[in-house]
Amino acid sequence: MNNNYKDYDPKLFKRGFKCDFSKMDLLPELASNGFIIVRNVLGDSQIKEFRKIFEDLYAKEGSLAGTEVSQMIGIRRLANLINKSKLFKQIYLNKILLTTVLFILKKPFKLGSLNGHDPLKGGGLQEFHSDWKHPFDGNNHVINSIWMLDNFHISNGATRVIPKSHTIKQSIDELIENKLDDHPEQVFLEGRAGDLAIFNSHLWHGSYVNKSGEKRRAYHCYFVARQFPQQTNQRIYLDEDVKSEMDPVSKYILDID
Ligand SMILES: O=C(O)CCC(=O)C(=O)O
């Protein structure tokens, strides 16, 4: 094991966290291109359960679904998910994911948010954007992951990314005139239900238009360097009974104590 990992976030390890280095071979690609796809991270029964949670929450919340973060026309969105099912622990505490977050950020971090996203037929096209909204200072502060609950294909709105754009110092607005347009260097994060895309979210990315109408449900599990605000402030959004049942690693990752 590379001992540096403990130095990146000593408090996380003091609470009992252990790295999973089984996908180390993918990490050079993540550093260089800005994204990787880890195959078959969720098994069939997990996919089924997470799809059911998506549908049940969307049906229950109706017109309010996604409002804690943002609603988007043509996309079914969910937000504040940690508060809504204990099963999401399987996502935000996934050791492959958290080891990868340490590899990229190399400093203490916390969950930024956990949201749901499903582009509907004819909808889904997002502008290319970075999740880092400030000028790039040469350090990585944000990393995102897309947990595929359905097959992701160019035809149903798979995420598009511009490889290596996470290293560009200029802002996207300076370099891309129309951020909805196709870009000659764009590639699609295609995969199967159960796959996990992890990307340095300084990378320019966005969901694409769902032409086929096939479902393209996903959870976004997003992390931010600890010194910056969360997208969903867990101290405010988590109910007291949910907080009280959390284990020490969860409490640390969610920054609730
Ligand atoms: O799910 C995707 O394809 C990416 C979504 C995204 O980047 C966003 O919602 O900001």
PDBQT file of the ligand as one rigid body, heavy atoms in Angstrom, charges set to zero:
ROOT
HETATM    1  O1  LIG A 301     -25.604  12.419 -15.570  1.00  0.00    +0.000 OA
HETATM    2  C1  LIG A 301     -24.880  13.007 -16.354  1.00  0.00    +0.000 C 
HETATM    3  O2  LIG A 301     -24.760  12.638 -17.519  1.00  0.00    +0.000 OA
HETATM    4  C2  LIG A 301     -24.086  14.230 -15.931  1.00  0.00    +0.000 C 
HETATM    5  C3  LIG A 301     -24.954  15.233 -15.231  1.00  0.00    +0.000 C 
HETATM    6  C4  LIG A 301     -24.266  16.491 -14.831  1.00  0.00    +0.000 C 
HETATM    7  O3  LIG A 301     -23.152  16.754 -15.164  1.00  0.00    +0.000 OA
HETATM    8  C5  LIG A 301     -25.004  17.449 -13.995  1.00  0.00    +0.000 C 
HETATM    9  O4  LIG A 301     -26.163  17.212 -13.648  1.00  0.00    +0.000 OA
HETATM   10  O5  LIG A 301     -24.422  18.516 -13.683  1.00  0.00    +0.000 OA
ENDROOT
TORSDOF 0
